[in-house]
Amino acid sequence: MMKTLSSFLILLLFVAPPLSVAAKRPVRAKHGMVVSADANASNVGVQILKKGGNAVDAAVAVGFALAVTFPGAGNIGGGGFMVIRMADGRTTTFDYREKAPASANSTMFLDEKGNFVPSRSQDGYLACGVPGSVAGMVMALERYGKLDRKTVLQPAVDFAAKGFRLSHEFADELKADMRDILKYPSSAKAFTKEGRPYDEGDLFVQKDLARTLQRIQRKGRDGFYRGTTADLIVAEMKRGAGLITKDDLASYVAVERPPIRGTYRGYEIVSMGPPSSGGMVLMEMLNLLEPFDIAGSGFGSSKTIGLMTEAMKLAYADRAEFMGDGDFYPVPVGRLISKDYAAERRVLLDSSKATPSRLLGHGAIEIKEGMHTTHYSIVDQWGNAVSVTTTINSWYGNKIVVDGAGFFLNNEMDDFAAKPGAPNQFGLLGGSANSVQPNKRMLSAMTPTIVLKDGQPYLIVGSPGGSTIITSVLQVVLNVLDHRMNVAEANEAPRFHHQWMPDTIQCERFGFPKDVIQNLEARGYAIRPRGGTLGRIEAIQIDRKNGFLFGATDPRGYGAAVGY
Ligand code: GLY
């Protein structure tokens, strides 16, 4: 009997698909790769690449497609950042972050006693910043794309006009937010069946959104920031005493900015600068960690987690103090990302035990979850690489659909520091660097990043997750560069997060063995397993020697890596 069983097990070893290994195997392709949080959108990207479009064309097509097929986070009513590395060596970024309306002010989210009222910055009309996505994507397409707007927007128009079948996840997510969606007649009209929730398998058609996309297709940014769409946005604002005016819309400009650049163990890091904190915090953490033997101390060991946690605390403490919109506040970018500065800060980094965050700063706050942004990564046949993170902040933003235009607005105003010491929905603190000011962009944590090896793109990576975006990106970067995981293994590996305040390591449930957690607790760390997961990375790794692109969507989500 035993012999039969062992022969069966041996046979199984040879014939059964190695499931755990298969789950950690990236998608492989020769010519192009698109990894996004939604399979429809990834397929749109590949369709554009196959038509001869480059990675920027595909990125813009994917961005508009996500606004239709992934409206919880994909958007035209929000903002984002695009990091580009062209095959000829040029690197650049597009900042299309939302901005505060001209009539915004620093007390707009406080009550008469001066207390911060989170519902004002998180829910409803006042929570909405002036959208930037359309301006940014149109500008990137004009400057770096090869195809015309008609071609690039057509897949999104088709999805909206002809509809698509709803996945289980899409229907489920809509149901989860039904109460908020029903509060606004325009949202109920666009996202319910006359008040009843959509079900898996339903054909979901968005005629108003299709018309909005067609106006953008015809007129570019003017199809959104002027004329009918602008009129509809302003009419929506008036229904709820929102602040956004026609002037706010007409004066919105996306900005092409140089990226944040640094190095880590000989690899070059290209990421997003202000108004994102992402690139600066990522670079500061990498600089702090560089002298330590991360590979030697091992993935997931208490030593490695302790070390990374101390680096996270120091960088997030700097985020709260120094980071905001660089057009309004003198963010000391050069110093924050320099090796010298990291060497000075490293004096505070005790790798043997927890240094209480209060010794590095102050405050005690509670953090909420956030997974309400989305990332996508693209590489084309020429080797152009694009890394985009885009957001309407919370899932379905402020939950308000612009009546007649068919898209959700953002609640990005909550990313400002409404009051020094008062945490936003991600538990993040800030001060004057990130205070509300008219026309200012709110600080972001989005970290679209491209890692170069020997001067060529090697890893394209980014994530949603509010404050946890930057630490999720850090972990995948270290998993690939230090622990030598393939991109799927790096993506699947358990994650943790520390953001200085609150002074707690959040870790994924069942992510780390009990003895690792006990070791960390013995060294003074407070550990809190988290209900949900951390980050949703969509990444591509390039094997230049063998001519392969490897794509991996995060198993925490339901996206797709599609290559050809
Ligand atoms: N709204 C999330 C972020 O920009 O960081």
Residues whose N, C-alpha, C, O or C-beta is under 5 A from the ligand:
A	BS01	LIG	T391 N393 L443 S444 A445 M446 G466
